[in-house]
Amino acid sequence: GALSEDDAFVSIIDGDGYFGDIAPDGGIGDNSGDVFVVSADASCPVGHEVTLDLGLAAEGGYSTTINFDIIVGDRVVIFADDFSTNQGWTGIGGAAEWTIGVATGGSGSDTYGGPDPSTDHSPSDDNQVLGNDLTPDNGGDYNPNIDATCWVTSPIIDCTDYLGVVMTYYRWLGVERNNYDHVYFQAFDGNNWVTLFENPSSHIDESSWNEKYYDLSEIADENPDFQIRYGLGTTDGSWQYCGWNIDDIEIKGYYQATQGNPELSFEPTSISDSLVQGDTVEHTIRIYNTGDGTLRVRFSSTDSWLEFSTEQNYIAPYDSLDFVVTINAADLGPGGHNGFLNYASNDIDNPSGSIPVSVYIYPPHISVDQTAIGDTLESGEQSTIPLLINNDGPGRLSYSINCETFDILLGGRKLIRPLIENTEPLGFRPADPDKSKGDEPYFPPVITGSGGPDMFGYTWIDSDEPGGPAYEWIDISGYGTPVTLDDDDWAGPIPIEFNFPFYENSYSDIYISSNGFFTFGSGHSTITNTNIPNTSEPNNLLSIWWDDLDPSSGGNIYYFYDRDNNVFIISFINVPNYYYGGGTGSLTFQVILYPSGKILFQYEVMDPGSDYYGLEGATVGIENAGGTDGLQVVYNAAYMHDYLAIKFSAARWLSVEPDAGWIEPYSGDTVDVILDAAELEDGEYSGQITISSNDPDNPTLEIPVTLFVGTIHGCDYMPGDINGDDEVTGSDVTYGVLYFKGLGNPPQDSCWDDSSSTWLYAGGDVNGNCRFSGSDVSFLVAYFKGYNPELQYCPRIPPIGPIIAKPDIIKQKGIIQESSGKKKITAPLRVQ
């Protein structure tokens, strides 16, 4: 055979070849023993296609000519991802539950469609893929009622120096037909996203890995900002399939650089550090280009605690660049954290990869100087008891304090102001036909900016009132967790991340209703709003804007726990009222919950659109678990306007100031525990202070609190003086031990406790629990050893005699003002 060509970049060095003998009845021959030699000029671009002509001749005068194409060079890998780590994909999580994780073979929540894969495409130790909901067992299916396409997007892939870009990847896909559910695959051409695949009008139910190939040359060639993305949504409310499973992406192209080849390297190749929570530190990575072409490199990360420039970096041949990376530990809890700084470059041998980053956050260690708090007050009095919180660890301590009272205080309250209610309607009107077929009451405009208290003690005040809260909208749309709700739907339970006190109880999670209210204990989606309080469900209610809303027709709902400020936020953004054919109006509001029990409603822009009664057909207020107590701001009346804030709070006999803060390593801070009997009847009240912190070993401390309200019945004794010799010494420990073993006499001093109608060996009660037991002897021993800084006493029976046992340490409860003085008691005093 004779080989020929007509191409400016290619020349034939040896164009003759012999194929051997081929039998007349057929056979195969090759020229492996006499090969053709073809040479490409150095200026020939990689990927250049050449047509060669081959003339063949055989004995007997037979001849023919054939032609075939060859390509100069081979495609090189621009980007590859087997999902062993996250190389910079954004959009993880969300309603589509995009996940980079282990393939688990989840069978799904219904009978439609097959399971997820149980192994990745190229079995490896990590066994990881990119997909929707990779949870095992009955997990694996995508969510119903996703109201918008949720995208997961690759990092930027620099294709500036490449032509003929192609892509392969492997998928395992299950999706209902496009009448109901939707999936997409798109690529970015530098200006627009181009759809390369969307599901057809038939179901896709793959049960194995399938390779997919795309010619991306028109989109990716010479594109410095090329990206790909996969989408899921919208979906309907019925059948769910396994969704996307993606593995082994490979993007290749013909390298076209004419100015030499860059070579990328880093120093260091990893970053590690140790920090105190809240601190920041800068690290410098030196980027080297040891090649003879200009290096381009760009960085990305999915770890929000890594801060750096995402702009393209250009490094001349044989030069270097110092690149600054900041580790921000503001939102990192104690312990180890691992992340990645991902890069994409035009080095054909190192086009993409990751630099591991690890940081250790030093742990704090919390301790308090009191394990129990108690006091005795007469009705109308108040006392302040200092509580010392220590941080004995090397990390910064973040704490918040929640106060709970376990008594329902209905009697004995003084009304701060009359409870303003519109008890008589102006009349009745046809209800919004979307909510009810009957009539509903309507009321005069609400012209006051405050109200209450209710029976529990809640009051409200808005931002129009002097002394009211300031309107300060908190935008969580960029980082909050989205909630997808259909019309007349609810979601929950959703963790609040702290114990939130509300009326008689405390709650750690909450439910979100599509109709503008939130509940504790269970979810509800009731359309028809009512007055407050009302025993009809829903109860246990935060009614921020209870009306017939329809988030399935537009808008977004998010929730977020703000760790820095220790508040929980739920926002409705541009959610319309229900209106047949697609909703109407745009309502934006949010609730902010505080550990102290404070509730803040905020309203940004409240556009009712064509709603039947505009902004005069909703309920705003709060209600207890039984619907027997509540505080109404407005019901079916004019009141609402844009940029308004409403604060709800309840006066409780137990509170602390401040209720949150930071304590530096090896430091302490004092908070005031306030016991207020101003509105309490005589009796005994119990409560609890819960301190939540970032101490990994002691995340929660509970301190019981007891308050006795009534006439003070004192008694002449000395705390710790068990044997009655007017001293507190080791002999008192011996005396107490002998007594409990039945080998000694009872303690000398005994006092009458009216509350329990019993006698108490008051001198022996050194832990303040109004009982004398073996634990008091142990407490006294610990006191002598310095483990307990103070001796306590029963707050119902304070000592009236001199307290001479380490008077500078023994804690006074606001009854005895001086350690050497005596307080005159007018009540009968019984001493045995």
TIVO-863159 format. One record per residue (C-alpha): x, y, z; residue in one letter. Coordinates in steps of 0.02 Angstrom, whole numbers. Example, Ala and Ser with C-alpha at 12.3 -4.5 7.8 and 13.67 -1.06 7.14 Angstrom:
// residues 2
- 615;-225;390;A
- 684;-53;357;S
//
This chain:
// residues 832
- 0;0;0;G
- 52;181;-28;A
- 3;319;96;L
- -19;500;40;S
- -84;665;112;E
- -107;847;71;D
- -91;942;236;D
- 19;1089;287;A
- 60;1021;460;F
- 91;837;417;V
- 222;749;312;S
- 245;565;271;I
- 417;495;314;I
- 382;317;255;D
- 228;295;148;G
- 253;116;89;D
- 185;-35;180;G
- 163;-220;146;Y
- 9;-313;210;F
- 61;-491;168;G
- -37;-627;80;D
- -227;-633;94;I
- -319;-790;37;A
- -438;-771;-112;P
- -587;-828;-11;D
- -557;-694;120;G
- -440;-652;261;G
- -352;-516;356;I
- -184;-435;331;G
- -88;-297;419;D
- 70;-199;395;N
- 141;-223;567;S
- 302;-283;489;G
- 315;-134;374;D
- 233;16;458;V
- 196;188;390;F
- 284;335;473;V
- 195;504;482;V
- 265;662;562;S
- 175;818;625;A
- 260;988;622;D
- 298;1070;789;A
- 176;1208;745;S
- 34;1086;720;C
- -105;1118;847;P
- -155;975;960;V
- -319;902;902;G
- -286;943;720;H
- -378;819;608;E
- -291;750;451;V
- -364;646;310;T
- -243;514;240;L
- -265;421;74;D
- -210;240;62;L
- -189;161;-110;G
- -196;-29;-105;L
- -137;-146;-246;A
- -136;-337;-264;A
- -82;-468;-391;E
- -197;-487;-539;G
- -213;-301;-566;G
- -328;-268;-419;Y
- -320;-94;-338;S
- -424;24;-231;T
- -404;182;-129;T
- -472;212;44;I
- -457;361;160;N
- -461;381;348;F
- -438;519;476;D
- -311;538;613;I
- -300;668;752;I
- -136;742;805;V
- -110;724;992;G
- -231;662;1125;D
- -352;749;1243;R
- -289;781;1418;V
- -391;785;1578;V
- -450;959;1626;I
- -559;908;1773;F
- -596;741;1855;A
- -701;701;2009;D
- -737;534;2091;D
- -815;624;2241;F
- -693;554;2368;S
- -693;734;2431;T
- -792;890;2390;N
- -686;985;2263;Q
- -792;1141;2277;G
- -969;1093;2229;W
- -1097;1218;2293;T
- -1282;1191;2329;G
- -1257;1042;2444;I
- -1410;1009;2553;G
- -1572;1103;2524;G
- -1742;1032;2478;A
- -1660;914;2351;A
- -1545;848;2487;E
- -1391;855;2375;W
- -1256;751;2459;T
- -1078;697;2428;I
- -1068;537;2527;G
- -1064;349;2534;V
- -1175;249;2415;A
- -1292;155;2533;T
- -1423;76;2420;G
- -1572;159;2506;G
- -1733;77;2446;S
- -1841;233;2458;G
- -1999;282;2550;S
- -2124;209;2427;D
- -2139;70;2299;T
- -2103;177;2147;Y
- -1934;159;2064;G
- -1783;57;2111;G
- -1656;88;2249;P
- -1500;194;2250;D
- -1336;106;2206;P
- -1248;20;2351;S
- -1074;46;2275;T
- -999;187;2175;D
- -958;162;1991;H
- -773;127;2016;S
- -771;32;2182;P
- -650;114;2302;S
- -620;131;2487;D
- -720;293;2497;D
- -870;222;2398;N
- -934;400;2376;Q
- -1049;478;2246;V
- -1146;640;2219;L
- -1333;617;2234;G
- -1501;659;2312;N
- -1533;589;2487;D
- -1402;452;2508;L
- -1474;388;2671;T
- -1493;197;2688;P
- -1642;84;2719;D
- -1804;178;2680;N
- -1708;334;2629;G
- -1641;373;2457;G
- -1792;450;2370;D
- -1801;635;2329;Y
- -1925;745;2422;N
- -2102;780;2363;P
- -2167;956;2334;N
- -2001;1038;2289;I
- -2061;1206;2224;D
- -1906;1261;2127;A
- -1757;1181;2041;T
- -1618;1146;2166;C
- -1447;1151;2083;W
- -1280;1078;2134;V
- -1142;1169;2040;T
- -961;1123;2003;S
- -815;1237;2039;P
- -756;1346;1894;I
- -660;1241;1768;I
- -535;1344;1667;D
- -542;1286;1485;C
- -450;1436;1411;T
- -312;1330;1332;D
- -421;1188;1269;Y
- -515;1143;1112;L
- -626;995;1073;G
- -684;982;1254;V
- -784;826;1291;V
- -856;752;1450;M
- -902;581;1515;T
- -985;537;1678;Y
- -1082;392;1751;Y
- -1258;408;1815;R
- -1388;302;1905;W
- -1548;400;1885;L
- -1728;376;1940;G
- -1860;508;1905;V
- -2046;515;1868;E
- -2094;581;1697;R
- -2085;767;1666;N
- -2273;794;1685;N
- -2236;783;1872;Y
- -2051;786;1918;D
- -1899;864;1835;H
- -1710;839;1825;V
- -1583;936;1723;Y
- -1401;937;1670;F
- -1329;1104;1612;Q
- -1163;1185;1564;A
- -1110;1368;1575;F
- -1045;1447;1413;D
- -980;1604;1498;G
- -1144;1699;1482;N
- -1288;1576;1498;N
- -1330;1404;1561;W
- -1360;1281;1419;V
- -1473;1131;1451;T
- -1391;969;1392;L
- -1517;849;1467;F
- -1690;850;1545;E
- -1800;702;1584;N
- -1927;653;1452;P
- -2113;615;1459;S
- -2078;438;1519;S
- -2011;376;1685;H
- -1824;343;1705;I
- -1785;200;1823;D
- -1604;148;1802;E
- -1538;-2;1898;S
- -1355;6;1848;S
- -1219;134;1812;W
- -1231;208;1637;N
- -1095;307;1548;E
- -1147;472;1469;K
- -1044;566;1340;Y
- -1059;750;1288;Y
- -967;852;1159;D
- -945;1018;1248;L
- -837;1103;1118;S
- -965;1239;1076;E
- -987;1280;1260;I
- -820;1247;1344;A
- -684;1280;1213;D
- -574;1425;1269;E
- -698;1464;1409;N
- -610;1521;1569;P
- -771;1514;1671;D
- -841;1346;1620;F
- -951;1254;1746;Q
- -1076;1112;1749;I
- -1226;1086;1861;R
- -1360;957;1898;Y
- -1537;1003;1948;G
- -1686;922;2035;L
- -1859;1000;2047;G
- -1995;1042;2036;T
- -2076;883;2103;T
- -2258;843;2141;D
- -2330;770;2300;G
- -2347;588;2249;S
- -2223;464;2176;W
- -2041;484;2224;Q
- -1891;401;2139;Y
- -1707;387;2187;C
- -1656;544;2091;G
- -1478;578;2034;W
- -1326;470;2075;N
- -1169;535;1989;I
- -990;471;1986;D
- -824;479;1893;D
- -841;642;1799;I
- -700;670;1673;E
- -683;824;1562;I
- -548;819;1427;K
- -485;933;1290;G
- -343;964;1169;Y
- -214;1074;1250;Y
- -177;1224;1138;Q
- -56;1332;1236;A
- 82;1403;1126;T
- 178;1498;1260;Q
- 249;1349;1353;G
- 179;1239;1491;N
- 155;1299;1670;P
- 197;1185;1816;E
- 104;1209;1981;L
- 166;1171;2156;S
- 126;1232;2331;F
- 219;1263;2493;E
- 152;1207;2614;P
- 43;1070;2543;T
- -72;1070;2695;S
- -126;1191;2832;I
- -156;1155;3015;S
- -178;1264;3168;D
- -254;1275;3342;S
- -366;1421;3392;L
- -482;1489;3524;V
- -663;1496;3463;Q
- -699;1667;3389;G
- -520;1704;3338;D
- -452;1718;3161;T
- -280;1679;3093;V
- -198;1704;2923;E
- -95;1573;2833;H
- 8;1603;2677;T
- 25;1476;2539;I
- 165;1508;2415;R
- 112;1457;2239;I
- 258;1413;2125;Y
- 259;1407;1935;N
- 414;1310;1884;T
- 359;1295;1702;G
- 388;1403;1550;D
- 206;1456;1525;G
- 97;1577;1624;T
- 6;1487;1764;L
- -177;1522;1802;R
- -249;1455;1965;V
- -412;1489;2056;R
- -469;1431;2228;F
- -637;1380;2302;S
- -703;1293;2457;S
- -866;1234;2531;T
- -802;1267;2707;D
- -871;1434;2764;S
- -735;1455;2896;W
- -603;1472;2759;L
- -592;1648;2688;E
- -487;1694;2534;F
- -495;1777;2364;S
- -590;1680;2230;T
- -517;1783;2087;E
- -405;1706;1954;Q
- -220;1715;1997;N
- -89;1737;1860;Y
- 91;1684;1892;I
- 229;1714;1765;A
- 350;1574;1716;P
- 476;1533;1853;Y
- 390;1651;1974;D
- 286;1631;2133;S
- 140;1710;2224;L
- 95;1721;2409;D
- -89;1675;2431;F
- -172;1719;2598;V
- -301;1603;2678;V
- -392;1658;2836;T
- -463;1532;2960;I
- -612;1611;3047;N
- -660;1512;3203;A
- -812;1618;3247;A
- -936;1478;3212;D
- -826;1328;3251;L
- -860;1229;3408;G
- -725;1150;3515;P
- -634;1001;3439;G
- -559;958;3271;G
- -622;1023;3103;H
- -562;968;2932;N
- -588;1058;2767;G
- -517;1081;2594;F
- -452;1226;2490;L
- -491;1170;2313;N
- -398;1234;2160;Y
- -416;1229;1971;A
- -269;1274;1859;S
- -206;1268;1679;N
- -65;1148;1724;D
- -108;998;1614;I
- -25;880;1739;D
- -110;958;1891;N
- -274;1034;1830;P
- -370;1020;1994;S
- -354;959;2172;G
- -368;1006;2354;S
- -258;1070;2495;I
- -314;994;2662;P
- -345;1116;2804;V
- -367;1062;2985;S
- -398;1167;3139;V
- -418;1121;3321;Y
- -527;1233;3429;I
- -472;1232;3610;Y
- -612;1179;3728;P
- -669;1285;3875;P
- -717;1211;4044;H
- -864;1283;4137;I
- -893;1283;4324;S
- -1005;1382;4442;V
- -986;1430;4623;D
- -1160;1371;4675;Q
- -1248;1207;4646;T
- -1414;1268;4718;A
- -1491;1438;4751;I
- -1626;1482;4877;G
- -1698;1631;4969;D
- -1842;1686;5079;T
- -1933;1847;5038;L
- -2089;1932;5097;E
- -2217;1970;4962;S
- -2164;2125;4867;G
- -1977;2104;4900;E
- -1838;2067;4777;Q
- -1663;1999;4800;S
- -1510;1986;4689;T
- -1390;1842;4712;I
- -1223;1842;4619;P
- -1179;1682;4524;L
- -999;1662;4470;L
- -969;1570;4306;I
- -788;1514;4284;N
- -696;1460;4127;N
- -554;1348;4183;D
- -506;1292;4007;G
- -394;1356;3866;P
- -541;1394;3749;G
- -662;1540;3747;R
- -825;1498;3837;L
- -991;1544;3758;S
- -1140;1528;3874;Y
- -1325;1564;3877;S
- -1444;1550;4024;I
- -1624;1494;4024;N
- -1735;1515;4177;C
- -1882;1399;4206;E
- -2015;1412;4340;T
- -2115;1258;4380;F
- -2263;1345;4462;D
- -2417;1411;4374;I
- -2436;1585;4448;L
- -2613;1641;4419;L
- -2658;1721;4582;G
- -2578;1869;4667;G
- -2526;1961;4510;R
- -2547;2147;4499;K
- -2608;2205;4329;L
- -2479;2320;4252;I
- -2613;2397;4142;R
- -2789;2347;4090;P
- -2796;2205;3965;L
- -2858;2292;3807;I
- -2966;2178;3702;E
- -3093;2209;3565;N
- -3225;2100;3646;T
- -3370;2166;3544;E
- -3361;2154;3354;P
- -3420;2292;3241;L
- -3522;2161;3153;G
- -3513;2003;3050;F
- -3463;1982;2870;R
- -3452;1839;2745;P
- -3289;1747;2778;A
- -3157;1738;2644;D
- -3232;1599;2536;P
- -3062;1516;2526;D
- -3066;1492;2715;K
- -3247;1467;2766;S
- -3424;1467;2697;K
- -3500;1553;2850;G
- -3488;1725;2928;D
- -3347;1793;3035;E
- -3334;1939;3157;P
- -3234;2094;3119;Y
- -3173;2226;3241;F
- -3124;2409;3253;P
- -2945;2458;3209;P
- -2815;2422;3343;V
- -2750;2593;3393;I
- -2645;2544;3544;T
- -2463;2492;3532;G
- -2457;2381;3687;S
- -2566;2266;3790;G
- -2579;2136;3926;G
- -2540;2054;4039;P
- -2630;1890;4013;D
- -2655;1773;4161;M
- -2478;1705;4148;F
- -2402;1878;4140;G
- -2361;1903;3956;Y
- -2369;2080;3888;T
- -2340;2148;3713;W
- -2274;2311;3644;I
- -2237;2363;3465;D
- -2108;2474;3382;S
- -2233;2617;3363;D
- -2245;2633;3552;E
- -2116;2730;3656;P
- -2003;2603;3739;G
- -2051;2471;3611;G
- -1930;2361;3515;P
- -1831;2428;3367;A
- -1871;2355;3197;Y
- -1709;2272;3138;E
- -1738;2140;3004;W
- -1616;1993;3007;I
- -1587;1922;2832;D
- -1560;1733;2841;I
- -1603;1696;2660;S
- -1419;1669;2614;G
- -1380;1538;2746;Y
- -1542;1479;2827;G
- -1613;1305;2801;T
- -1753;1310;2671;P
- -1923;1235;2714;V
- -2034;1173;2573;T
- -2220;1178;2612;L
- -2372;1143;2505;D
- -2534;1240;2526;D
- -2610;1203;2698;D
- -2457;1106;2756;D
- -2338;1102;2904;W
- -2159;1048;2940;A
- -2075;989;3099;G
- -2015;956;3226;P
- -1873;1077;3192;I
- -1739;1093;3329;P
- -1727;1264;3410;I
- -1554;1222;3484;E
- -1600;1282;3659;F
- -1742;1259;3783;N
- -1869;1395;3747;F
- -1984;1438;3894;P
- -2164;1469;3840;F
- -2306;1484;3965;Y
- -2299;1334;4085;E
- -2172;1231;3987;N
- -2010;1234;3890;S
- -1984;1169;3714;Y
- -1831;1116;3614;S
- -1915;1108;3443;D
- -2050;1195;3343;I
- -2173;1164;3199;Y
- -2198;1282;3052;I
- -2369;1301;2972;S
- -2391;1363;2794;S
- -2531;1475;2858;N
- -2422;1595;2956;G
- -2410;1521;3130;F
- -2294;1411;3233;F
- -2337;1280;3363;T
- -2252;1177;3498;F
- -2286;992;3525;G
- -2373;954;3360;S
- -2400;1025;3187;G
- -2557;1106;3117;H
- -2612;1186;2954;S
- -2781;1259;3002;T
- -2844;1385;2873;I
- -2975;1481;2973;T
- -2900;1603;3098;N
- -2987;1631;3264;T
- -2977;1748;3412;N
- -2849;1716;3551;I
- -2865;1630;3673;P
- -2972;1492;3602;N
- -2978;1311;3658;T
- -3001;1251;3479;S
- -2844;1189;3395;E
- -2715;1247;3356;P
- -2651;1289;3530;N
- -2475;1312;3600;N
- -2466;1446;3469;L
- -2359;1587;3402;L
- -2477;1670;3279;S
- -2368;1790;3181;I
- -2487;1811;3033;W
- -2622;1676;3038;W
- -2713;1684;2872;D
- -2737;1571;2721;D
- -2564;1581;2644;L
- -2495;1477;2501;D
- -2304;1454;2497;P
- -2326;1326;2357;S
- -2367;1472;2241;S
- -2210;1572;2279;G
- -2091;1642;2406;G
- -1974;1553;2525;N
- -1969;1496;2706;I
- -1806;1479;2804;Y
- -1753;1442;2981;Y
- -1584;1474;3063;F
- -1503;1458;3234;Y
- -1387;1608;3257;D
- -1252;1533;3367;R
- -1162;1698;3393;D
- -1315;1787;3463;N
- -1401;1629;3528;N
- -1568;1662;3445;V
- -1680;1556;3332;F
- -1758;1636;3179;I
- -1895;1583;3056;I
- -1927;1694;2904;S
- -2067;1694;2776;F
- -2003;1787;2621;I
- -2123;1850;2488;N
- -2253;1715;2528;V
- -2421;1750;2442;P
- -2597;1735;2508;N
- -2696;1590;2437;Y
- -2787;1643;2279;Y
- -2856;1526;2150;Y
- -2741;1519;2000;G
- -2574;1553;2084;G
- -2581;1659;2241;G
- -2587;1846;2268;T
- -2481;1974;2361;G
- -2313;1957;2445;S
- -2293;1942;2634;L
- -2125;1949;2722;T
- -2112;1923;2910;F
- -2005;1832;3040;Q
- -2006;1771;3220;V
- -1853;1779;3333;I
- -1848;1671;3489;L
- -1731;1705;3636;Y
- -1676;1583;3774;P
- -1749;1703;3902;S
- -1923;1674;3829;G
- -1933;1839;3738;K
- -2026;1831;3571;I
- -2002;1958;3432;L
- -2115;1967;3278;F
- -2049;2073;3134;Q
- -2140;2123;2976;Y
- -2048;2190;2824;E
- -2161;2219;2672;V
- -2341;2159;2694;M
- -2426;2167;2524;D
- -2593;2074;2529;P
- -2621;2085;2341;G
- -2801;2045;2297;S
- -2836;1953;2459;D
- -3020;1959;2507;Y
- -2998;2070;2661;Y
- -2821;2132;2632;G
- -2726;2152;2795;L
- -2885;2149;2899;E
- -2918;1961;2901;G
- -2778;1886;3005;A
- -2737;1846;3187;T
- -2579;1900;3280;V
- -2543;1840;3457;G
- -2486;1698;3570;I
- -2579;1559;3662;E
- -2541;1424;3791;N
- -2553;1236;3770;A
- -2735;1220;3822;G
- -2799;1375;3735;G
- -2856;1441;3905;T
- -2734;1587;3912;D
- -2663;1697;3778;G
- -2624;1872;3720;L
- -2703;1941;3563;Q
- -2635;2089;3466;V
- -2759;2091;3322;V
- -2899;1983;3252;Y
- -2991;2030;3091;N
- -2955;2215;3109;A
- -2843;2352;3039;A
- -2674;2362;3125;Y
- -2533;2292;3018;M
- -2409;2398;2919;H
- -2237;2377;2843;D
- -2078;2381;2948;Y
- -2161;2340;3114;L
- -2093;2243;3264;A
- -2193;2168;3408;I
- -2113;2104;3569;K
- -2194;1979;3688;F
- -2120;1950;3861;S
- -2176;1883;4029;A
- -2128;1943;4201;A
- -2060;1792;4297;R
- -2004;1781;4477;W
- -1839;1705;4419;L
- -1724;1793;4296;S
- -1539;1824;4264;V
- -1441;1970;4196;E
- -1354;1953;4078;P
- -1426;1794;4003;D
- -1283;1761;3880;A
- -1101;1804;3855;G
- -921;1753;3820;W
- -787;1717;3949;I
- -604;1719;3902;E
- -492;1569;3945;P
- -451;1552;4131;Y
- -569;1693;4178;S
- -737;1715;4261;G
- -893;1820;4249;D
- -1032;1858;4372;T
- -1216;1857;4326;V
- -1354;1919;4439;D
- -1490;1796;4487;V
- -1645;1901;4522;I
- -1784;1832;4632;L
- -1938;1943;4625;D
- -2084;1915;4744;A
- -2171;2077;4692;A
- -2321;1986;4622;E
- -2317;1822;4718;L
- -2431;1754;4852;E
- -2358;1669;5006;D
- -2293;1496;4969;G
- -2145;1398;4905;E
- -2091;1415;4723;Y
- -1968;1308;4629;S
- -1872;1340;4471;G
- -1714;1300;4380;Q
- -1571;1393;4298;I
- -1501;1301;4146;T
- -1334;1358;4080;I
- -1296;1300;3903;S
- -1118;1319;3842;S
- -992;1261;3714;N
- -900;1157;3843;D
- -898;987;3756;P
- -889;893;3922;D
- -1022;994;4013;N
- -1137;1070;3882;P
- -1277;1094;4009;T
- -1275;1140;4193;L
- -1435;1140;4295;E
- -1451;1238;4456;I
- -1611;1214;4559;P
- -1686;1373;4632;V
- -1806;1384;4778;T
- -1899;1539;4836;L
- -2003;1544;4994;F
- -2125;1689;5002;V
- -2203;1732;5168;G
- -2169;1793;5344;T
- -1992;1748;5391;I
- -1977;1624;5535;H
- -1797;1635;5591;G
- -1706;1527;5716;C
- -1551;1551;5824;D
- -1421;1429;5757;Y
- -1256;1427;5664;M
- -1245;1334;5496;P
- -1126;1188;5519;G
- -1129;1191;5709;D
- -1201;1016;5725;I
- -1143;985;5905;N
- -1203;1156;5968;G
- -1038;1222;6037;D
- -1048;1387;5938;D
- -905;1334;5826;E
- -892;1246;5658;V
- -748;1124;5668;T
- -702;945;5626;G
- -789;889;5784;S
- -955;933;5702;D
- -917;807;5564;V
- -880;674;5695;T
- -1039;718;5788;Y
- -1143;701;5631;G
- -1064;535;5580;V
- -1097;461;5752;L
- -1277;522;5748;Y
- -1315;439;5580;F
- -1232;278;5637;K
- -1346;277;5790;G
- -1198;300;5908;L
- -1227;480;5961;G
- -1355;609;6015;N
- -1462;714;5896;P
- -1397;887;5847;P
- -1421;1022;5978;Q
- -1521;1154;5882;D
- -1691;1116;5807;S
- -1807;1240;5720;C
- -1991;1232;5670;W
- -2025;1239;5483;D
- -2200;1308;5454;D
- -2195;1260;5270;S
- -2177;1074;5306;S
- -2247;1078;5484;S
- -2096;984;5548;T
- -1944;1013;5655;W
- -1777;1030;5565;L
- -1602;1007;5635;Y
- -1559;1173;5553;A
- -1377;1181;5606;G
- -1342;1020;5514;G
- -1423;1074;5349;D
- -1268;1146;5266;V
- -1319;1112;5084;N
- -1478;1217;5099;G
- -1606;1085;5048;N
- -1707;1102;5211;C
- -1664;925;5266;R
- -1527;852;5376;F
- -1450;696;5300;S
- -1285;610;5268;G
- -1258;720;5116;S
- -1241;869;5233;D
- -1097;783;5324;V
- -1013;752;5155;S
- -1044;934;5107;F
- -964;993;5270;L
- -811;882;5239;V
- -795;954;5064;A
- -809;1129;5139;Y
- -662;1097;5255;F
- -561;1030;5108;K
- -598;1186;5007;G
- -707;1098;4877;Y
- -865;1191;4928;N
- -836;1378;4947;P
- -982;1411;5064;E
- -1105;1334;5185;L
- -1289;1349;5143;Q
- -1443;1354;5253;Y
- -1628;1322;5232;C
- -1700;1481;5155;P
- -1864;1456;5247;R
- -1774;1464;5416;I
- -1628;1585;5406;P
- -1514;1596;5558;P
- -1539;1747;5669;I
- -1390;1717;5782;G
- -1210;1768;5746;P
- -1129;1676;5602;I
- -947;1659;5651;I
- -892;1511;5544;A
- -789;1593;5407;K
- -912;1737;5391;P
- -824;1805;5237;D
- -865;1644;5143;I
- -1035;1589;5207;I
- -1162;1655;5082;K
- -1294;1772;5148;Q
- -1463;1756;5065;K
- -1519;1936;5079;G
- -1596;1905;5252;I
- -1445;1925;5366;I
- -1353;2080;5312;Q
- -1207;2070;5431;E
- -1115;1916;5492;S
- -1103;1981;5669;S
- -1276;2055;5686;G
- -1446;1986;5731;K
- -1608;2018;5639;K
- -1762;2050;5741;K
- -1899;1927;5699;I
- -2077;1977;5741;T
- -2152;1809;5698;A
- -2168;1676;5834;P
- -2004;1585;5859;L
- -2006;1405;5914;R
- -1842;1330;5977;V
- -1832;1156;6049;Q
//
